[in-house]
Amino acid sequence: MHTTVAIIGAGPTGLLLAGDLAQSGVEVTLYERRSGTSNLTRAFGVHARTLELLDARGLADEITASGARVERLRLFDRIRLDLTRLPSRFPYLLITPQYRIEQALEERAVKAGAKIVRGARLAGLTQDADRVTLDFGDETATADYVVGTDGVHSSVRAALGLPFPGHAVLTSIMLADVRLNDPPEDVLAVNTVGDAFAMVAPFGDGWYRVFAWDRRRQVTDDTPVTLDEIREVTRRVHGTDFGLAEARWLSRFHSDERQAPAYRVGRVFLAGDAAHVHSPAGGQGMNTGLQDAANLSWKLAATVDGWAPAGLLDTYQQERHPVGKLVLRSSGMLIRMAMLRSRAARWARNTVGSVLLGLPSVARRATGVISGVGIGYPGAPRAEDVTLRGGERLYEALREGRHVLVTTGSFPGYADRLRIAAPVTDTGESLLIRPDGYVAWHGPTADAAKALPRFLS
């Protein structure tokens, strides 16, 4: 069996990538080792930049309708980030379980023509100058390109022989899906007391997910979790266990900080947790993976279609690897600050943090990094969702998966890769927006005809 692009791993990163490629007319097959789907999930927060990318795929309104919004994100004690001032249509953190994101992305991918093969466990791969051969044990498959979106224990990364340097930042994190007789008033209840933390997030169906950690009890991942253990830590952190009544699932895991040195080896790419993992602080894991996929998908599609500028695929590493490093650094700083043990250290953290976040420039930087709205690429800043002539928004125009040129000029050609959209006001300037919502070029409209070939051929 041959496919143009094979994706290994049907989590949110792989599903968004598959949907984008299929929508662009690329033959794509998604291989998943699990035979069925599951509602057991670790990710709950969808940040503003990710919601913008989902909006550019026509999914944001559906997803936000079923979630709960957090406008002020509590990091620890009195330190909160005000998200309401984000320059985005989505000035909040959306709380919704990962499996709902996966459901929406899978429906889109399948509708666009992506093929999903379940129960396929990758045993190895080889590649040459023309294609990649995938070994699934009982059978093999070939592809022009392969993307590993198969998580922290990535078989693709292992087959490439890539190291995954880093270390465990937190061990013995407990997870529990529970019923609560006295749920918290806040959508997201999170706090730390130095030797423990606990977060409570709603599924939206009467069940809640509790994340808990206890410095006093550090055990192996396979040590069973008890409901009493969850209750005790939650009480210690929040002063109440919220009337914890029953659990349908209990588990324990550890959190690493790791990053692969290369996101591309020949015809094979890594994205999401296969490329980088970090602490759960700030809720950036799933979000960073989805943003990896949005960056890579249009570049792969352009390459397959034969019009990609020279070196376009190499820009995936150049743009996303530094972002992965930034997320590791910022989430690592947050978790270490949250876990300060002494009262004096926590007092200093709270005092200094409150002063710094009172400075508008610092607050904008902090909310921009955590939400993703403030992250751009060299020479390609994030494009804001401006209103176009006729009332359409820019991110609605991006739903076709093509570049969008915001201009009052006339530019024939490139119809398969370029959408022309008129601004409300003619400023004499034009903007070329990449399919992933970043500015590729801006300048006088008179110069656009000369600039376009650099990006579209």
N, C-alpha and C positions, 0 to 999 in steps of 0.2 A: 504494500500500500504506500502510495506517495501523496504528500500534501505540500503545499507551498510553504506554509508556516505551521509548525507543531509547537503547541504550548503544553508544558508539563506542569500540572497543578491547577485545579479549578476553584481556587479561592477568589476573593474579590479582584486581586491584581490580574490573574489570568483571565477572568471573565470579562473585565473591562477591555483588556487587550484584544481578546477574541472578538468581542462585539465591534470594536473599532475597525479591525481588519476585515471582518466579514462585510460590514457596511461599505467599506471601500472597494469591495469586489474581490478581495484576496481570499483564496481557498485556505481555510484554517481548520485544524483539528486540535481539540483540547483533550488531553489525556489526564485522567484522574485516578489515583490508586483506590480511593474509596468507591464502594459499589453503590452507595446511596447518599442522601443528603442528611444533614444533621443541624439541630438548633443549638448545639453546644458551642459557645462562642466566647472569645476573650475580648474582642473589640466592641466598644459601645459608642464611642464618640466620633462624629463626623464633623470635621472642621470646615470653616467658611470656604477655603480654596477648593477643597474636595467637592463641596456642594456646587461651586461654580462650574467645575468640570462635569459634574453630573447634570447640571442645568444645560450645558452645551451638548448633552446627549438626550435631552428631553425627559430626564428622570427625576430631577430635583423636586418638582412640585409633588409628585407621588410620594417620594420618600419623606419629605418634610411634613406631609400631612399626617403621617403615622408616628412621628417622633415627638419628643419633648425638648424644649429649647432652654438652654442655659445661657443667660446674658452676662453673668459675672462668674467667672471661673475661679473657684477657690483652690489655691495651691497648697496652703498650709496656714493654720491659725488665722490671723487677720489679713493675710496676703491674698488679694483677689485681683484678677485681671478683668477690666471692663471691656467686654467685646462689642458693646453697642455702638462704639465709635469706629468700628472697622469700615473702611471704604468698600463695602460689598453689599450686594442684595441680601446676604445672609450674615448679619452681624450677631452671630451667636454660635454656640456649640450645640449641635443636634445630638440628642441621646436616643439612639436606636440600635438594636442588636445587629451584629455583623451579618447574620443570616438573612436579614431583610434586604440588606444591600446586595448580597449574593443572589437572592431571588430575582430582584429587579434586573440585575446585570445579566443573569442567565437567560431570562425571558427575552431580553433585547438581543443577546448573542445568537440564540437559536432562531429567533425570527429573522435575523439578518442572514442566516445560512451557515453559521458555525456548526461544526460537528463535534459532539462530546462523546468520548469513549470512556466509560467508567470501568473500574476493576482492572486498570492497566498500570502495573508497577514497573517503572523503568529499572532495568538491570545494568545498563551501560550505554555508551554512545561512542561513535567514531565519526570523524569528518575528514573530508578532503577539500579540494578547491571548489568543487561543484555542489556538494550536498552533504547532509548529515544522515548517518544511519543510526536508528534507535533500536535497542535490544530490549524487548519486553518479556524475555524468557522463552515463551512458547512461539513467539512470532517476532518479526522485525518490521520496521517501517522506515521510510526515508522522507526527508523534508529538505527544502531549500534553506530554510532557517529554523532554528529552535530557540525557544525562550523558556528558561526555567523559572517558574513562579511557584515552586514546590516547597517553600518554607525553609525554616531554620535548619532542618536536616536534609537539605536539598540533594537529591540523587544526581541532578544535572551538575551542580557544583562539584560534587565528589568525582563524577566521571571526567570532568575537566581537569581534575587534580589541583584545583585552586585551594589555597589555604583560607581559613576563616578566623583570622587572629582576633583575640579579645579575651574576655573573661566573664564569669558570672557576677552580676551586680547585686542580685537579690536571690536568695534561695528560700525554699519552703514557703512560697506564696500559695495561699489557700483560695480556692474558688468554691462557691456554693450557690445553687439556684434554690431560692427559698420563698415561702409565703410569710408575709408580715401582717400581724394584727394591728400594728400601729406604725404605718409607714412614715418615713421622714417627710417634713414639709417641703424641703428643697427637692428639686428634680434629681440632683446629684448630691448625695451626702458623702463628703470626704473629709478626713481629718487624720492627723498624726500626733502622737504623744512622745515621740523620741524612740521608744522601744517597741512601737507597734503602729500600724495604720490600718484603716478600714474604709472601704468605699462601697456605697450601696447605689445601684443603678437599676431603673425599671426596665423590664421587657415590654411593658405596655399591655400585658394580658393578665395582670394579677400576680405574676411571678417577678422576683427581684434577683439580681446577681450581686453577691457579696464578694469583694476582693479583700483579703485580710492577710496581714503579715505580723509575726510575733518574733522579735529578736530573742526572746527567752527560750523559744522552742524551734531550733533549727534542725530539721530532720530531712531524710532523703525523699525524693519525689514519690517513691512508691509507698511511703508511710500513709496509712489511711487517715482521712480527715473525719473528725466527729462533729456533730452538731453543737455539742457543748463547747468544743474548742472555738468554733465560729462565734458562738454567743459570748464567750468570755472576752475575746479580743475586741469584738464590737462594743461591748459595754465599757471596756477600759478606754477605748478611743472616743466614743460618742456619749458615754454616760447612760446609754440605753441599748438594748438589743432590738429595739423597734418591734417587740412582740414576735420575735422569730418563732414560727410555729412548726414548720416542716421543711424538709429538703427533698428535692427530686434527683439531685446530682451533687456530688462532692468530689473534689480533686485537688491535687497539689502539683506545682511546677516551679521551675526556677527561671529567672530572667537574665539573659546575657546581653553584653554589649560587644558586638562583632561587626566587621565589615570586610567583604571580599575586596582584594586590591584591584581587581578588574571586573567590570560588568559585561565585558565582551571578550570572547576568545574565538576569533574567526567568524563562523556563521552561527555561533551560539551566544546567547545573551542571558543575563540574570536580572531579575526584578523582584521587588518586594522583599520579604524575609529571606529569600534565597541569597540576596545581595547584602542585606544589612538587618541587624536586629538590635534593639535597645530597650531600655527600661520602659515600663508602662507609664511613667510620669508624663503628663501633658497629653496623653492619648493620641500619639502621632504615628503609631505603627501602621495600621491599615491605611491611613491617609497618605503616608509617604509612598507606600506601595502602589496605590491607585494613581498617584502623580507620576511615578516611574512609568506606569503603563501608558498614560496619556502622552508622555514625552516620546516614548519609543514607537507607539503604534503608527503615527502618521509618517514617521521616517522609514519604517519598514514598508509601509504601503507605497510610498513614493519610490523606494528602491525597486520593489517588485514591479511597479508600473513602468519603470525605466526612465523616469524623469528627474530622479533625485540629483541635486548638485553633488559634485565630488566631495567625498568625506562626510556626507550627511550622517551616516550611521555612527561614525566615530564621535559625533557630538553628543550622543547619548551618554557615553562615559564622561565626557568633558563637562556636561551640564549636571548630571544626576549624582555622580560620585561626590562632589563637594557638598551637595544638599544632604546626602546621607551622612556625611561626616558632621555637618552642622547639627542635624537632628540627634546624632549620638551625643554630641557635646552638650546641647541644651537640655535634653532629657536626663542625661547623666548628672548635670549640675542640679536639676530640680530634685532628683531622687536623693542625692547626697545632702542637700539642704533640708529635705523633709526628714531625713533620718538622723539629724543631729541629736545627740543624747543629752547633753547637759542643758540645764535651764538657762545658764548664762549664754551659751551658744545660740539657743533658740530665741532668746530675748534680743540678742544682737542681730540675728537674721531678720526677725520681725521688724525691728526698729529701722535698720538700714533699708530693708526691702520696701517698707511703707514710704520712706523718704524718696527713694529712687523712683518708685512707680508713681509718685506724685509729680514727677517731671514729665511733661507731655512727650518729649522726644524719647525718653526711656520707655514709657508706657507704649508708645506706637511701635517701637522696635520689638518689645516683648510680645505684644499681641500679634504683630505681623509674623514673627517667627513661629509661634505656636499654632496660629491659624493657617499659616502657609500663604496668607495674602501678601506678606511683606517679602516673600522670597522670589527672586527673579534670576535670570541668567546673564552672563556678561553680554552686553549689547542687546538683550532681549528682556525688558521688564514685563511684568504682568500687565495685561490689558484690562482696563476697567470696563464694566458693562454699560457702555453708553447707549443712549437711545438714538436710533437711526430715523431717517426720514420715513414717514408712514407709521411710526409708532413701534416698529420692531426693535428689539434689543440686539446688541452685538452677539450675546451668547445664544440667542435664538438663531441668528444667521450662521453661527458656527455649527449648528446641528447637522449640516450637510457634510461635515467632515473635510471641508476644503479650506484653503486660505481665504480670508476675507479682506478685500481692499476697500477701505472706507475712503471714498473719493467722489468728487463731482465730475471727474474726467471720464473719458471714454477709452477703454483699453480692450480691443478685440483680441481674441486668442486666449489660450490657457483655460478654456471653458471647463475642462475636466478636473482642474485643480484650483480654480479661482472663482470666488463669488464676489461680484461688485455690489457694494451697498453705499447709498448716499448718506452723508451726514445731515443733521438738521440744519446746520449753518455752514456756509462755504467760507472757510478760513484761508483757502489757497494752499492748504497742506493736505497730504494724504497719509493714511496709515495702512500698513500691510500687517495683518494679524495672522499668526500661525494657527493651525488647527487645534493646538493645545492651549490657545488663549494667551500667547505672549507676542509682544510686538517684534516683528522681524525687521521692519524698516519704517521710518517716517521721514518726511521731507516735503519740499514743494511739489505740488501736483505736476508741474512741468517736468520734473525729474523722474517721475514714476516709470515711464516707458523704458528708461535706461536701467532702472533699478530692478525691475521685475525679473529679467532673465537670471540674475544672480541667485534668486531664491526659488524659481519655478522651472528651471531647466538645467 
